[in-house]
Amino acid sequence: MKAVKDHPIEDLFGTEIQKGDIYYIFGESVVLESNLDDYLTEHLKGEMILAK
């Protein structure tokens, strides 16, 4: 993980990115760690599964 001072203002979902937040870049999409599940299911059509 690298630290940057000049980060995006908000992610794909409109959530503000603040100092200390972790975010991911997928091509042109910036996604906060807290929105990663939503991105994977909504945009990449992933499926969340709970193992029992």
Backbone torsions as a table, in degrees:
resi	resn	phi	psi	omega
1	MET	NA	135.7	177.2
2	LYS	-112.5	148.9	178.5
3	ALA	-99.3	136.1	178.6
4	VAL	-130.8	146.2	177.7
5	LYS	-87.8	-33.4	-177.4
6	ASP	-98.7	85.2	-177.9
7	HIS	-105.4	163.7	177.1
8	PRO	-61.2	156.7	-178.9
9	ILE	-78.4	-39.6	179.6
10	GLU	-146.3	164.4	-179.5
11	ASP	-94.8	-175.4	-177.6
12	LEU	-57.1	-29.7	-177.4
13	PHE	-91.5	2.3	178.6
14	GLY	85.5	9.7	179.1
15	THR	-82.4	130.7	-178.6
16	GLU	-65.5	135.1	176.0
17	ILE	-96.2	121.6	-177.9
18	GLN	-113.3	164.0	178.9
19	LYS	-53.7	131.3	179.5
20	GLY	94.2	-12.0	178.1
21	ASP	-73.0	149.4	174.3
22	ILE	-102.9	131.0	177.4
23	TYR	-136.6	159.6	-178.8
24	TYR	-118.4	150.6	175.8
25	ILE	-116.9	122.9	176.2
26	PHE	-117.5	96.2	-176.1
27	GLY	62.1	-113.4	179.2
28	GLU	-94.4	-5.0	-175.7
29	SER	-93.9	132.6	175.2
30	VAL	-109.9	126.2	-175.2
31	VAL	-132.5	124.2	174.8
32	LEU	-66.0	150.1	179.7
33	GLU	-55.8	-37.3	-179.4
34	SER	-68.8	-17.5	179.0
35	ASN	-106.2	7.6	-174.7
36	LEU	-62.2	-43.0	178.2
37	ASP	-59.1	-43.7	179.2
38	ASP	-62.3	-42.8	180.0
39	TYR	-62.6	-46.1	-177.8
40	LEU	-63.6	-38.2	-178.5
41	THR	-82.4	-39.8	-176.0
42	GLU	-81.8	-41.0	-172.9
43	HIS	-100.5	-30.7	179.8
44	LEU	-105.4	3.0	177.4
45	LYS	58.7	30.0	175.8
46	GLY	-73.2	162.4	-179.7
47	GLU	-124.5	127.7	178.2
48	MET	-84.2	130.3	-177.5
49	ILE	-132.9	136.1	178.2
50	LEU	-103.5	120.5	176.7
51	ALA	-80.7	134.7	179.3
52	LYS	-113.2	NA	NA
